[in-house]
């Protein structure tokens, strides 16, 4: 079984419905390490060496976050900027992550139909996630189709619970 590292980037995880439930379930799984960035780095100062060490120890990297302003929460961006360093994750000698898998697990506030050409957001979720896919290409990871849960704000308790079960199944055995 692949060792999976789950990086959770939610600035208010304790108040979340979907991401909190996903975190509770993923923490119960074998061969999974969970890192809650906002708990680890409340001051925003990422320990680059520790994060790189964790990445090296795992085969699959899951970035779990609510979709904010067509991207990730700011601490995940800071994490990417510092941890995925030139000469380590990309560029000359930057092959530390080559061959690992990268999976995004995201929740959106809006319904799925708002993420399409002509929809409220004008673009598909796949189009909006292109920067993450481009990052995956640059750092040599295999980009796996993201796990997306829409309408998190309006989701019923049953829908959230089902999403948690689906999340576990997907991130442990993604469609490759």
Legacy VTK file of the C-alpha trace (Angstrom):
# vtk DataFile Version 3.0
C-alpha trace
ASCII
DATASET POLYDATA
POINTS 176 float
0.000 0.000 0.000
1.245 3.460 -0.862
2.180 5.805 1.945
-0.061 8.845 1.663
0.631 12.339 2.940
-2.425 14.568 3.344
-1.737 18.286 3.574
-4.857 19.995 4.926
-5.024 23.729 4.341
-8.184 25.139 5.857
-7.839 28.321 7.926
-10.965 27.544 9.978
-11.058 23.753 9.990
-12.852 23.595 13.345
-15.789 25.495 11.791
-15.814 23.515 8.559
-18.398 20.931 7.750
-16.906 19.078 4.788
-13.141 19.447 5.262
-13.413 18.776 8.988
-15.341 15.569 8.334
-12.816 14.497 5.677
-9.977 15.166 8.130
-11.644 13.075 10.832
-11.979 10.119 8.471
-8.556 10.306 6.847
-6.842 10.448 10.250
-8.240 6.966 11.018
-6.577 5.359 8.009
-3.435 3.222 7.982
-0.416 4.337 5.942
-1.637 7.961 6.022
0.077 10.965 7.585
-2.022 14.102 8.066
-0.504 17.579 8.308
-2.849 20.449 9.195
-0.947 23.486 8.000
-2.905 26.102 9.942
-2.405 24.156 13.191
1.293 23.568 12.505
2.077 27.088 11.332
-0.301 29.614 12.943
2.354 32.282 12.367
2.601 31.362 8.673
6.281 30.370 8.963
6.600 27.006 7.250
9.360 24.616 8.357
10.713 23.843 4.897
13.085 21.060 5.938
10.376 19.209 7.877
7.860 19.525 5.045
10.382 18.314 2.468
11.279 15.373 4.697
7.612 14.442 4.951
7.185 14.627 1.171
10.180 12.351 0.636
8.740 9.726 3.007
5.470 9.340 1.089
4.387 8.059 -2.333
1.122 9.968 -2.728
0.581 13.622 -1.821
-2.953 14.875 -1.226
-3.624 18.591 -1.020
-6.978 19.055 0.739
-8.516 22.508 0.868
-11.620 24.615 0.294
-11.513 26.337 -3.094
-10.960 30.033 -2.256
-10.988 32.721 -4.929
-10.292 30.126 -7.620
-7.252 28.840 -5.757
-6.114 27.560 -2.391
-6.024 29.282 0.993
-2.951 31.480 1.395
-0.935 29.194 3.676
-0.981 26.416 1.080
0.353 28.885 -1.475
3.090 29.890 0.973
3.828 26.195 1.547
4.163 25.650 -2.222
6.354 28.724 -2.670
8.791 27.664 0.029
8.706 23.858 0.096
8.665 23.184 -3.646
12.003 24.928 -4.010
14.188 25.402 -7.078
16.909 22.770 -7.084
14.847 20.487 -4.862
11.421 20.080 -6.518
12.254 21.525 -9.962
15.102 22.974 -11.985
18.633 21.539 -12.115
18.837 18.744 -9.547
15.212 19.331 -8.566
13.832 15.829 -8.896
12.951 14.979 -5.277
9.276 14.395 -6.062
9.555 12.737 -9.469
7.220 9.771 -9.813
5.086 10.565 -6.771
1.328 11.053 -7.172
-0.427 14.367 -6.547
-4.138 14.407 -5.740
-6.231 17.491 -4.985
-9.239 17.101 -2.691
-11.292 20.262 -2.759
-14.653 21.552 -1.675
-16.485 24.408 -3.355
-19.279 26.550 -2.033
-21.060 26.697 -5.364
-22.938 23.954 -7.186
-21.278 21.918 -9.926
-23.308 23.615 -12.691
-21.739 26.968 -11.813
-18.354 25.586 -12.926
-18.852 25.367 -16.680
-18.672 27.564 -19.751
-21.635 29.907 -19.462
-22.061 29.116 -15.764
-21.664 31.572 -12.916
-17.877 31.034 -12.760
-17.461 30.824 -16.575
-14.905 27.987 -16.396
-14.858 24.315 -15.513
-13.239 23.246 -12.278
-10.597 21.470 -14.374
-9.734 24.740 -16.119
-9.554 26.622 -12.830
-7.241 23.989 -11.346
-4.752 24.207 -14.260
-2.089 26.000 -12.150
-1.995 22.969 -9.834
-1.688 20.647 -12.807
1.103 22.808 -14.247
2.865 22.677 -10.866
2.553 18.896 -10.881
4.087 18.773 -14.337
6.956 21.028 -13.251
7.805 19.003 -10.135
7.486 15.650 -11.899
4.504 14.222 -10.025
1.648 12.291 -11.619
-1.405 14.539 -11.487
-4.452 12.502 -10.546
-7.963 13.690 -11.386
-9.036 15.851 -8.416
-11.669 14.793 -5.908
-14.225 17.611 -5.823
-17.241 18.135 -3.596
-19.528 20.961 -4.713
-22.138 22.933 -2.762
-20.408 22.414 0.572
-22.250 25.370 2.081
-25.669 23.825 1.436
-24.789 20.149 1.830
-26.982 17.939 3.969
-25.498 15.900 6.784
-26.053 12.763 4.697
-24.278 14.274 1.682
-21.312 15.303 3.833
-21.088 11.840 5.367
-21.247 10.182 1.930
-18.580 12.577 0.655
-16.293 11.561 3.530
-16.619 7.898 2.581
-16.070 8.708 -1.091
-13.065 10.859 -0.183
-11.383 8.023 1.704
-11.974 5.568 -1.127
-10.688 7.994 -3.712
-7.535 9.287 -2.047
-6.457 5.819 -0.995
-7.194 4.330 -4.433
-7.405 7.199 -6.929
-8.354 6.728 -10.546
-4.972 6.661 -12.188
LINES 1 177
176 0 1 2 3 4 5 6 7 8 9 10 11 12 13 14 15 16 17 18 19 20 21 22 23 24 25 26 27 28 29 30 31 32 33 34 35 36 37 38 39 40 41 42 43 44 45 46 47 48 49 50 51 52 53 54 55 56 57 58 59 60 61 62 63 64 65 66 67 68 69 70 71 72 73 74 75 76 77 78 79 80 81 82 83 84 85 86 87 88 89 90 91 92 93 94 95 96 97 98 99 100 101 102 103 104 105 106 107 108 109 110 111 112 113 114 115 116 117 118 119 120 121 122 123 124 125 126 127 128 129 130 131 132 133 134 135 136 137 138 139 140 141 142 143 144 145 146 147 148 149 150 151 152 153 154 155 156 157 158 159 160 161 162 163 164 165 166 167 168 169 170 171 172 173 174 175
